[in-house]
Amino acid sequence: MKSTGIVRKLDQLGRIVIPKELRKVLDINERDPLEIFINEELIVLKKYYVKNACIVTGEISDENKEYAPGLILSPRGAEMVLNMLMQETK
């Protein structure tokens, strides 16, 4: 495990702030869900990806399709991607 040298204190509600630089590097945005793991004395946070969630819209639906490994699109997300591709080819 790699040390960042960053130390943060818990506030009175038990919260910590993940520094902006780390959030940017790890592509963690406001309201992104984080999964919490415990390994002996370690607390590990990992960005949580909902299975079958559209990578464009975030929608979760039985209508979502996987077009390639990890490329899951909802009907609306697929339409948005198609429109973007069509605009770029003009």
DSSP file (Angstrom, degrees, kcal/mol; ACC not computed):
  #  RESIDUE AA STRUCTURE BP1 BP2  ACC     N-H-->O    O-->H-N    N-H-->O    O-->H-N    TCO  KAPPA ALPHA  PHI   PSI    X-CA   Y-CA   Z-CA
    1    1 A M              0   0    0      0, 0.0     2,-0.4     0, 0.0     0, 0.0   0.000 360.0 360.0 360.0 140.2    0.0    0.0    0.0
    2    2 A K        -     0   0    0      2,-0.0     2,-0.3     1,-0.0     0, 0.0  -0.763 360.0-137.1 -96.2 131.6    1.3    3.5   -0.9
    3    3 A S        -     0   0    0     -2,-0.4    -1,-0.0     1,-0.1     0, 0.0  -0.684  11.8-167.8 -86.4 137.9    1.4    6.2    1.7
    4    4 A T        -     0   0    0     -2,-0.3    -1,-0.1     2,-0.2     3,-0.1   0.628  34.4-128.8 -95.1 -17.4    0.3    9.7    0.6
    5    5 A G        +     0   0    0      1,-0.3     2,-0.4     0, 0.0    -2,-0.1   0.508  65.8 132.4  79.9   4.1    1.7   11.4    3.7
    6    6 A I        -     0   0    0     13,-0.0     2,-0.4     2,-0.0    -1,-0.3  -0.764  36.3-170.3 -93.3 132.0   -1.7   13.1    4.2
    7    7 A V        -     0   0    0     -2,-0.4     2,-0.3    -3,-0.1     0, 0.0  -0.980   4.3-177.9-122.2 134.3   -3.2   13.0    7.7
    8    8 A R        -     0   0    0     -2,-0.4     2,-0.3     8,-0.0     8,-0.0  -0.965  17.9-135.9-129.5 147.1   -6.8   14.1    8.5
    9    9 A K        -     0   0    0     -2,-0.3     8,-0.3     1,-0.0     2,-0.2  -0.760  25.2-113.0 -99.1 148.8   -8.7   14.2   11.8
   10   10 A L        -     0   0    0     -2,-0.3     6,-0.2     6,-0.1     2,-0.1  -0.542  30.2-132.8 -72.4 143.4  -12.2   13.0   12.3
   11   11 A D    >   -     0   0    0      4,-2.1     3,-2.1    -2,-0.2    -1,-0.1  -0.276  39.6 -83.0 -84.9-176.5  -14.8   15.7   13.0
   12   12 A Q  T 3  S+     0   0    0      1,-0.3    -1,-0.1     2,-0.1    -2,-0.1   0.684 131.7  51.2 -64.4 -17.7  -17.3   15.4   15.8
   13   13 A L  T 3  S-     0   0    0      2,-0.1    -1,-0.3     0, 0.0    -3,-0.0   0.332 121.8-104.0 -99.7   6.2  -19.6   13.4   13.5
   14   14 A G  S <  S+     0   0    0     -3,-2.1     2,-0.2     1,-0.3    -2,-0.1   0.674  75.3 139.1  83.8  17.5  -16.9   10.9   12.6
   15   15 A R        -     0   0    0     -6,-0.0    -4,-2.1     2,-0.0     2,-0.3  -0.632  32.8-166.4 -96.3 153.2  -16.3   12.4    9.1
   16   16 A I        -     0   0    0     -2,-0.2     2,-0.5    -6,-0.2    -6,-0.1  -0.928  20.2-124.6-128.3 159.2  -13.1   13.0    7.2
   17   17 A V        -     0   0    0     -2,-0.3     3,-0.0    -8,-0.3    -8,-0.0  -0.911  15.0-142.2-104.2 127.5  -12.4   15.0    4.1
   18   18 A I        -     0   0    0     -2,-0.5     5,-0.1     1,-0.1    -2,-0.0  -0.803  37.3-107.8 -85.0 120.8  -10.7   13.2    1.2
   19   19 A P     >  -     0   0    0      0, 0.0     4,-2.3     0, 0.0     3,-0.5  -0.111  19.1-121.2 -54.6 144.8   -8.3   15.8   -0.2
   20   20 A K  H  > S+     0   0    0      1,-0.2     4,-2.5     2,-0.2     5,-0.2   0.849 111.2  57.7 -54.1 -40.1   -9.3   17.3   -3.6
   21   21 A E  H  > S+     0   0    0      1,-0.2     4,-2.2     2,-0.2    -1,-0.2   0.906 109.0  44.9 -60.9 -42.4   -6.0   16.2   -5.2
   22   22 A L  H  > S+     0   0    0     -3,-0.5     4,-2.5     2,-0.2    -1,-0.2   0.905 111.7  52.2 -68.3 -41.3   -6.8   12.5   -4.3
   23   23 A R  H  <>S+     0   0    0     -4,-2.3     5,-2.9     1,-0.2     4,-0.4   0.895 111.0  48.5 -61.2 -38.7  -10.4   12.8   -5.4
   24   24 A K  H ><5S+     0   0    0     -4,-2.5     3,-1.0     3,-0.2    -2,-0.2   0.939 112.6  46.6 -66.7 -47.0   -9.2   14.2   -8.8
   25   25 A V  H 3<5S+     0   0    0     -4,-2.2    -2,-0.2     1,-0.2    -1,-0.2   0.875 118.8  41.5 -62.2 -38.2   -6.6   11.4   -9.3
   26   26 A L  T 3<5S-     0   0    0     -4,-2.5    -1,-0.2    -5,-0.1    -2,-0.2   0.367 109.6-121.8 -93.0   4.5   -9.1    8.7   -8.3
   27   27 A D  T < 5 +     0   0    0     -3,-1.0     2,-0.6    -4,-0.4    -3,-0.2   0.914  55.6 156.9  54.4  47.6  -12.0   10.3  -10.3
   28   28 A I      < -     0   0    0     -5,-2.9     2,-0.2    -6,-0.2    -1,-0.2  -0.926  18.9-172.7-104.4 121.1  -14.2   10.6   -7.2
   29   29 A N    >   -     0   0    0     -2,-0.6     3,-2.3     1,-0.1    -5,-0.0  -0.668  37.1 -71.8-111.0 164.9  -16.9   13.3   -7.5
   30   30 A E  T 3  S+     0   0    0      1,-0.3    -1,-0.1    -2,-0.2     0, 0.0  -0.296 121.1  15.2 -54.4 134.7  -19.3   14.8   -5.1
   31   31 A R  T 3  S+     0   0    0      1,-0.3    -1,-0.3    -3,-0.1    -3,-0.0   0.391  88.2 142.1  77.9  -0.5  -22.1   12.3   -4.3
   32   32 A D    <   -     0   0    0     -3,-2.3    -1,-0.3     1,-0.1     2,-0.2  -0.506  55.4-116.9 -67.1 136.7  -20.2    9.3   -5.7
   33   33 A P        -     0   0    0      0, 0.0    15,-2.6     0, 0.0     2,-0.4  -0.545  27.4-157.9 -75.9 141.8  -20.8    6.2   -3.6
   34   34 A L  E     -A   47   0A   0     13,-0.2     2,-0.4    -2,-0.2    13,-0.2  -0.967   9.0-139.0-119.4 136.5  -17.7    4.7   -1.8
   35   35 A E  E     -A   46   0A   0     11,-3.9    11,-2.3    -2,-0.4     2,-0.5  -0.766  16.9-143.2 -93.2 139.4  -17.5    1.1   -0.6
   36   36 A I  E     -A   45   0A   0     -2,-0.4     2,-0.3     9,-0.2     9,-0.2  -0.906  19.2-179.0-110.9 126.7  -15.9    0.5    2.8
   37   37 A F  E     -A   44   0A   0      7,-3.0     7,-2.8    -2,-0.5     2,-0.4  -0.885  14.8-150.2-119.4 152.4  -13.7   -2.5    3.5
   38   38 A I  E     +A   43   0A   0     -2,-0.3     2,-0.4     5,-0.2     5,-0.2  -0.993  13.2 178.4-122.7 130.4  -12.0   -3.6    6.7
   39   39 A N  E >   -A   42   0A   0      3,-2.1     3,-2.7    -2,-0.4     2,-0.4  -0.889  65.2 -65.1-132.7 100.0   -8.7   -5.5    6.6
   40   40 A E  T 3  S-     0   0    0     -2,-0.4    -1,-0.0     1,-0.3     0, 0.0  -0.430 123.7 -10.1  53.8-110.2   -7.4   -6.2   10.1
   41   41 A E  T 3  S+     0   0    0     -2,-0.4     2,-0.3    -3,-0.1    -1,-0.3   0.346 118.6  98.7 -97.4   6.9   -6.6   -2.7   11.3
   42   42 A L  E <   -A   39   0A   0     -3,-2.7    -3,-2.1     2,-0.0     2,-0.5  -0.732  56.0-156.5 -98.7 142.7   -7.1   -1.0    7.9
   43   43 A I  E     -A   38   0A   0     -2,-0.3     2,-0.5    -5,-0.2    -5,-0.2  -0.984  18.7-166.5-110.9 121.9  -10.1    0.9    6.6
   44   44 A V  E     -A   37   0A   0     -7,-2.8    -7,-3.0    -2,-0.5     2,-0.4  -0.938   7.0-160.2-116.2 128.9  -10.1    0.9    2.8
   45   45 A L  E     +A   36   0A   0     -2,-0.5     2,-0.4    -9,-0.2    -9,-0.2  -0.889  12.9 179.0-106.0 137.4  -12.4    3.1    0.7
   46   46 A K  E     -A   35   0A   0    -11,-2.3   -11,-3.9    -2,-0.4     2,-0.1  -1.000  36.9-104.9-138.9 137.2  -13.1    2.2   -2.9
   47   47 A K  E     -A   34   0A   0     -2,-0.4     2,-0.5   -13,-0.2   -13,-0.2  -0.413  41.9-132.5 -60.0 131.6  -15.3    3.9   -5.5
   48   48 A Y        -     0   0    0    -15,-2.6     2,-0.6    -2,-0.1    -1,-0.1  -0.773  17.6-163.4 -96.4 127.1  -18.4    1.8   -5.8
   49   49 A Y        -     0   0    0     -2,-0.5     2,-0.3     3,-0.0     3,-0.0  -0.944  19.3-132.6-109.7 119.7  -19.7    0.9   -9.2
   50   50 A V    >   -     0   0    0     -2,-0.6     3,-1.7     1,-0.1     2,-0.1  -0.535  28.9-112.4 -70.9 129.1  -23.3   -0.3   -9.3
   51   51 A K  T 3  S+     0   0    0     -2,-0.3     3,-0.1     1,-0.3    -1,-0.1  -0.411  99.1  10.7 -64.5 135.4  -23.6   -3.4  -11.4
   52   52 A N  T 3  S+     0   0    0      1,-0.3     9,-0.7    -2,-0.1     2,-0.4   0.660  90.9 145.0  69.3  20.0  -25.5   -2.8  -14.6
   53   53 A A  B <   -B   60   0B   0     -3,-1.7    19,-0.3     7,-0.2    -1,-0.3  -0.717  57.3-109.3 -86.9 139.1  -25.5    1.0  -14.2
   54   54 A C     >  -     0   0    0      5,-2.5     4,-1.5    -2,-0.4    19,-0.2  -0.455  18.4-143.4 -64.5 132.0  -25.2    3.0  -17.4
   55   55 A I  T  4 S+     0   0    0     17,-2.6    -1,-0.1    -2,-0.2    18,-0.1   0.654  97.8  41.8 -74.5 -13.5  -21.8    4.6  -17.7
   56   56 A V  T  4 S+     0   0    0     16,-0.3    -1,-0.2     3,-0.1    17,-0.1   0.875 132.1  15.6 -95.9 -50.2  -23.4    7.7  -19.3
   57   57 A T  T  4 S-     0   0    0      2,-0.1    -2,-0.2    17,-0.0     3,-0.1   0.662  88.1-129.1-101.8 -19.5  -26.5    8.3  -17.3
   58   58 A G     <  +     0   0    0     -4,-1.5    -3,-0.1     1,-0.3     2,-0.1   0.461  55.2 152.0  80.9   0.7  -26.0    6.2  -14.2
   59   59 A E        -     0   0    0     -6,-0.1    -5,-2.5     1,-0.0     2,-0.5  -0.366  36.7-149.5 -68.1 141.6  -29.5    4.7  -14.8
   60   60 A I  B     +B   53   0B   0     -7,-0.2     2,-0.3    -3,-0.1    -7,-0.2  -0.965  35.5 142.1-113.0 122.4  -30.0    1.1  -13.5
   61   61 A S    >   -     0   0    0     -9,-0.7     3,-1.2    -2,-0.5    -2,-0.0  -0.993  61.6-120.6-157.1 153.3  -32.5   -0.9  -15.5
   62   62 A D  T 3  S+     0   0    0     -2,-0.3    -1,-0.1     1,-0.2   -10,-0.0   0.672 113.0  64.9 -68.1 -16.4  -33.2   -4.3  -16.9
   63   63 A E  T 3  S+     0   0    0      2,-0.1    -1,-0.2    -3,-0.0    10,-0.1   0.570  77.0 110.5 -83.5  -9.5  -33.1   -2.7  -20.3
   64   64 A N    <   -     0   0    0     -3,-1.2     2,-0.4   -12,-0.1    10,-0.2  -0.360  54.5-156.4 -65.5 146.3  -29.4   -1.8  -20.0
   65   65 A K  E     -C   73   0C   0      8,-2.5     8,-2.5    -2,-0.0     2,-0.7  -0.950  16.2-131.6-127.6 147.0  -27.1   -3.7  -22.2
   66   66 A E  E     +C   72   0C   0     -2,-0.4     6,-0.2     6,-0.2   -12,-0.0  -0.873  23.5 177.0 -96.7 114.5  -23.4   -4.5  -22.0
   67   67 A Y  E    S-     0   0C   0      4,-2.9    -1,-0.1    -2,-0.7     5,-0.1   0.699  72.2  -5.9 -91.1 -22.5  -21.8   -3.7  -25.4
   68   68 A A  E >  S-C   71   0C   0      3,-0.8     3,-2.7     0, 0.0    -1,-0.3  -0.937 106.4 -56.6-159.1 164.9  -18.3   -4.6  -24.3
   69   69 A P  T 3  S-     0   0    0      0, 0.0     3,-0.1     0, 0.0    -2,-0.0  -0.305 128.9  -0.7 -54.3 117.2  -16.7   -5.6  -21.0
   70   70 A G  T 3  S+     0   0    0     -2,-0.2     2,-1.0     1,-0.1   -15,-0.0   0.360 103.4 114.3  84.5  -5.2  -17.6   -2.7  -18.6
   71   71 A L  E <   +C   68   0C   0     -3,-2.7    -4,-2.9   -17,-0.0    -3,-0.8  -0.762  39.2 165.8-101.5  88.4  -19.4   -0.7  -21.3
   72   72 A I  E     -C   66   0C   0     -2,-1.0   -17,-2.6   -19,-0.3     2,-0.4  -0.903   9.6-177.9-108.6 128.4  -23.0   -0.8  -20.1
   73   73 A L  E     -C   65   0C   0     -8,-2.5    -8,-2.5    -2,-0.5   -19,-0.1  -0.973  20.5-140.9-128.5 140.0  -25.5    1.6  -21.6
   74   74 A S     >  -     0   0    0     -2,-0.4     4,-3.0   -10,-0.2     5,-0.3  -0.460  41.5-100.8 -81.0 166.8  -29.2    2.3  -20.9
   75   75 A P  H  > S+     0   0    0      0, 0.0     4,-2.0     0, 0.0     5,-0.1   0.916 127.7  46.1 -55.7 -41.6  -31.4    3.0  -24.0
   76   76 A R  H  > S+     0   0    0      2,-0.2     4,-2.2     1,-0.2     5,-0.1   0.903 112.6  49.9 -68.0 -40.6  -31.1    6.7  -23.2
   77   77 A G  H  > S+     0   0    0      2,-0.2     4,-2.4     1,-0.2    -1,-0.2   0.899 110.2  50.5 -63.5 -41.2  -27.3    6.5  -22.7
   78   78 A A  H  X S+     0   0    0     -4,-3.0     4,-2.5     1,-0.2    -1,-0.2   0.898 110.3  50.1 -63.4 -40.4  -26.9    4.6  -26.0
   79   79 A E  H  X S+     0   0    0     -4,-2.0     4,-2.5    -5,-0.3    -2,-0.2   0.900 110.0  50.4 -64.8 -40.4  -29.0    7.3  -27.8
   80   80 A M  H  X S+     0   0    0     -4,-2.2     4,-2.2     2,-0.2    -2,-0.2   0.919 111.8  47.3 -63.8 -43.8  -26.8   10.0  -26.3
   81   81 A V  H  X S+     0   0    0     -4,-2.4     4,-2.5     2,-0.2    -2,-0.2   0.920 111.9  50.7 -63.6 -43.9  -23.6    8.3  -27.4
   82   82 A L  H  X S+     0   0    0     -4,-2.5     4,-2.5     1,-0.2    -2,-0.2   0.915 110.2  49.7 -60.4 -44.0  -25.0    7.7  -30.9
   83   83 A N  H  X S+     0   0    0     -4,-2.5     4,-2.1     2,-0.2    -1,-0.2   0.903 110.9  49.6 -62.3 -41.4  -26.0   11.4  -31.2
   84   84 A M  H  X S+     0   0    0     -4,-2.2     4,-1.8     2,-0.2    -2,-0.2   0.916 112.2  47.9 -63.7 -42.5  -22.5   12.5  -30.0
   85   85 A L  H  X S+     0   0    0     -4,-2.5     4,-1.2     1,-0.2    -2,-0.2   0.902 111.0  50.6 -65.0 -40.7  -20.9   10.2  -32.6
   86   86 A M  H  < S+     0   0    0     -4,-2.5     4,-0.4     1,-0.2     3,-0.2   0.883 109.5  51.1 -65.2 -38.0  -23.1   11.4  -35.4
   87   87 A Q  H >< S+     0   0    0     -4,-2.1     3,-0.8     1,-0.2    -1,-0.2   0.874 108.6  51.9 -66.3 -37.1  -22.3   15.0  -34.6
   88   88 A E  H 3< S+     0   0    0     -4,-1.8    -1,-0.2     1,-0.2    -2,-0.2   0.733 105.7  54.7 -73.6 -21.3  -18.6   14.4  -34.6
   89   89 A T  T 3<        0   0    0     -4,-1.2    -1,-0.2    -3,-0.2    -2,-0.2   0.514 360.0 360.0 -89.3  -4.4  -18.8   12.7  -38.1
   90   90 A K    <         0   0    0     -3,-0.8    -1,-0.2    -4,-0.4    -2,-0.1   0.472 360.0 360.0 -80.5 360.0  -20.5   15.7  -39.7
